[in-house]
């Protein structure tokens, strides 16, 4: 898995869940949206909650209001705490005004549609709902990324300030990067001459010896890539990594004033799909590590 392939975003259908105790309505909803969405179906609120627990978040939920055992608004309210970004639509053939107004005011329902519905009108509502979901997810991702970046910089600064020497700083700096990227372990390996002969700092399950003579590490040292992202399955030393319990790697050069002073390598015990956000965090970590090591090395 190369850097370009790991960063490419797969084009998948958005998922939606339709809930109705009438099989004919359920089939109609499925046929209406199956081309644009990956449609999950449930005949009751309880069944729908079970599906969400097993399958995870969906972009849109369409639920009938009048169902045995649990009203649509009651079911939707139960989905809010775990899936706040999901957009919820109620179908109703009755004048349940009070329930609907309460649910809308509480932010639990995006729109309500009366039965019988116009398929084209419903499609337009659902399309806007899916677009709203994407905006909410992007905003949430941006906030989480900003928080992760701020936390990373804070922890790197604290680790450097608390250190009594360069060598004692390395493990705490590696720990800060490990936490920020959610890795199983992290290695911060200083260079001596043209190779990995300097002191290293490890955190968690980070394994430093595996980086010696690794083509990924050599590429990072030579600055052939600003980030070197690989699954160990595509690594020339895959067997050695996997024997040590390492399933995925992220490696980047630590640069100060156009000189590579170290490499930082995050390691995972489980296979990973590397996101753009993680690549950005690694870049930020490497940049701040370059400044920090230069300061500590004075």
C-alpha positions, 0 to 999 in steps of 0.5 A, a space after each residue: 500500500 503506497 502513500 498515494 493509494 492510502 490517501 485516495 478516498 474510496 467512493 462508496 455509497 452513503 448508507 441509510 436506514 429505513 424503518 417501517 412496520 409495513 413490508 410494502 412501504 419498506 420495499 418501496 423505500 428500498 426500491 426508491 433509494 437503492 441506486 443512490 444509497 446502501 439501504 438497510 431495512 428494519 421493521 421496528 424501532 428495536 430491530 433498527 437499534 440492533 442494526 445500528 449497533 451492529 452496522 454503525 452510523 448511517 447518513 440518513 434514517 427514515 422512520 415511520 411514526 406509528 409503529 407497534 411498541 415504539 413510535 418513530 420519534 421515540 426510536 429516533 431520540 434513542 439514536 441521537 446520543 451515539 449518532 449525533 450527525 445522522 439526519 433523521 426523517 419521519 414519515 407520518 400518516 397521522 396528525 401527531 403534531 405534538 410529538 413531531 413538534 417536540 422532536 423537531 425542536 429537540 433536534 431529533 428530526 430534520 423533516 417530517 413527510 406525510 403519507 402518501 408521499 411523492 417519491 420525487 419530493 422525498 428524493 429531494 429531501 433525502 438528498 439534502 439530508 445526505 448533503 447536510 450529513 456530509 457537512 456535519 461530518 466534515 465540520 466534526 472531522 475538522 474540529 477533531 483534527 484541530 484538537 489533535 494538532 493542538 494536543 500534539 504540540 502541547 505534549 511535545 512542548 511539555 516533553 521537551 521542557 521537562 527533559 534534563 537532556 536530549 536522550 531523556 527527552 526522546 521517549 517522552 517525545 515519542 510518547 506524544 506522537 504515539 498518543 496523537 496518532 493512536 499508534 501501538 508504539 512509536 520510535 524516534 530515532 536520531 541519525 549519526 552520519 548517514 544512518 540510524 546509529 544514534 540514540 533512539 527513544 521508544 514508546 509503547 510497543 515501538 521497535 527500533 531495531 526493525 528500522 535498520 536497513 529498512 527501505 522505508 527508513 532509508 527513503 525517509 532519511 534521503 527525503 525521497 518523500 515528505 511522508 513514507 506511509 506503508 502497510 507492512 504487507 508491502 514492505 520489503 521486511 514484512 515478515 520481520 515486522 509481522 513476526 514482531 507484531 507490527 502490521 502497519 507503519 508510518 515513517 517520516 523524516 524529522 527535518 531542521 534547516 533542510 537537514 534530516 536529523 532523525 526519523 519518526 516511526 509509528 507502528 500499529 499491531 493491527 492493519 491500518 488504512 491511513 487517512 489524510 488526517 493522520 498524514 497531516 498529524 505526522 507531518 506536524 509532528 515531524 516539523 515540531 520534532 525538528 525544532 525541538 531536537 535542534 533546541 535540545 541539542 544546543 
